[in-house]
Amino acid sequence: MSARQDGPPPAGDTGAGIGAGAGGADPDATHFGFRTVPTGQKAEKVAEVFDSVASRYDVMNDLMSAGLHRAWKAFTVRHAALRPGMKVLDIAGGTGDLARAFAQRVGPEGEVWLTDINGSMLGVGRDRLLDEGLVLPVAQCDAEALPFPDGRFDRVTVAFGLRNMTRKEAALREMYRVLAPGGKLLVLEFSKVWKPLAPAYDAYSFGVLPQLGRLVAGDADSYRYLAESIRMHPDQPSLGALMEAAGFGRVRWHNLTLGVVALHEGVRFS
Ligand SMILES: C[S@@+](CC[C@H](N)C(=O)[O-])C[C@H]1O[C@@H](n2cnc3c(N)ncnc32)[C@H](O)[C@@H]1O
């Protein structure tokens, strides 16, 4: 079955380009925002971004999105269709918004793992959950080489994380591998915005965001990277195709806030 969307199509090209994980020709080069970097250096540069923003990450999310990230995550949680007892892996889980919501739904007989490659982000997340009385298994790991056995989870989620990964195809294959047959992957990510909104969105992303980052987090560059990395990420159909190539079936997506964000879903059938 081919990928499909459930809303009006955003206009524009794929945004996918050179390098490993981006569908291009040169396996030794990839994107870091608008820059081309050796593939082996991207993870280090992404780590610098999240080390820098971890302590102000949550407040910046609320400010940048005017609180909308909460609605996008709530939509994701609803689409996860969790039942008590389910096993869930949250990849690139950062400060734990999704993991916390999942834990409430799967109950004490279920299992929710909060994972991320970045120790600073994971530390903020773990402490936040502990402060709320939630003790979840936490693991620092790379989505491109997950330390879990095949077929371990009923749901795998990744919110605003895939864009930062060097080899998206490898990460998606890993997500497929650790899902049980019948399990579902949910990918929440910035996507290709509805074309008429693009000029205003660009002005906001490249004008306002870095300034907000400078004022609130003392770091304009990381928020410039955010704006650039969104432009370089595969658009809705391209990400759908990557998911199908990784083995997922019944791939579809929902455009949220006119395509600013999209939630992709795919099922592992066998
Ligand atoms: C924008 S944050 C998203 C955090 C959280 N999921 C949320 O929605 O608020 C992106 C996260 O992706 C993580 N990340 C980047 N590359 C990763 C990789 N290869 N494997 C696992 N996590 C990764 C970063 O460390 C960071 O915490």
The ligand as an SDF file (V2000), in Angstrom:
LIG
                    3D

 27 29  0  0  0  0  0  0  0  0999 V2000
   13.9350   18.6440   19.6470 C   0  0  0  0  0  0  0  0  0  0  0  0
   14.3670   17.4110   20.8340 S   0  0  0  0  0  0  0  0  0  0  0  0
   12.8420   16.5470   21.0610 C   0  0  0  0  0  0  0  0  0  0  0  0
   12.6080   16.1110   22.4850 C   0  0  0  0  0  0  0  0  0  0  0  0
   11.2250   15.5590   22.7620 C   0  0  0  0  0  0  0  0  0  0  0  0
   10.9520   14.3760   21.9810 N   0  0  0  0  0  0  0  0  0  0  0  0
   10.1680   16.5810   22.5280 C   0  0  0  0  0  0  0  0  0  0  0  0
    9.3670   16.3990   21.6150 O   0  0  0  0  0  0  0  0  0  0  0  0
   10.1230   17.5820   23.2390 O   0  0  0  0  0  0  0  0  0  0  0  0
   15.2790   16.3150   19.8030 C   0  0  0  0  0  0  0  0  0  0  0  0
   15.9750   15.2160   20.5600 C   0  0  0  0  0  0  0  0  0  0  0  0
   16.5140   14.2810   19.6180 O   0  0  0  0  0  0  0  0  0  0  0  0
   17.6410   13.7160   20.2290 C   0  0  0  0  0  0  0  0  0  0  0  0
   18.4380   12.9970   19.2270 N   0  0  0  0  0  0  0  0  0  0  0  0
   19.1450   13.5120   18.1950 C   0  0  0  0  0  0  0  0  0  0  0  0
   19.7630   12.5390   17.5050 N   0  0  0  0  0  0  0  0  0  0  0  0
   19.4360   11.3720   18.1110 C   0  0  0  0  0  0  0  0  0  0  0  0
   19.7720   10.0050   17.8580 C   0  0  0  0  0  0  0  0  0  0  0  0
   20.5580    9.6510   16.8420 N   0  0  0  0  0  0  0  0  0  0  0  0
   19.2490    9.0620   18.6710 N   0  0  0  0  0  0  0  0  0  0  0  0
   18.4540    9.4020   19.7070 C   0  0  0  0  0  0  0  0  0  0  0  0
   18.1130   10.6830   19.9990 N   0  0  0  0  0  0  0  0  0  0  0  0
   18.5880   11.6550   19.2050 C   0  0  0  0  0  0  0  0  0  0  0  0
   18.3340   14.9300   20.8290 C   0  0  0  0  0  0  0  0  0  0  0  0
   19.3150   14.5720   21.7750 O   0  0  0  0  0  0  0  0  0  0  0  0
   17.1570   15.6890   21.4130 C   0  0  0  0  0  0  0  0  0  0  0  0
   16.9250   15.3930   22.7560 O   0  0  0  0  0  0  0  0  0  0  0  0
  1  2  1  0
  2  3  1  0
  2 10  1  0
  3  4  1  0
  4  5  1  0
  5  6  1  0
  5  7  1  0
  7  8  2  0
  7  9  1  0
 10 11  1  0
 11 12  1  0
 11 26  1  0
 12 13  1  0
 13 14  1  0
 13 24  1  0
 14 15  1  0
 14 23  1  0
 15 16  2  0
 16 17  1  0
 17 18  1  0
 17 23  2  0
 18 19  1  0
 18 20  2  0
 20 21  1  0
 21 22  2  0
 22 23  1  0
 24 25  1  0
 24 26  1  0
 26 27  1  0
M  CHG  2   2   1   9  -1
M  END
$$$$
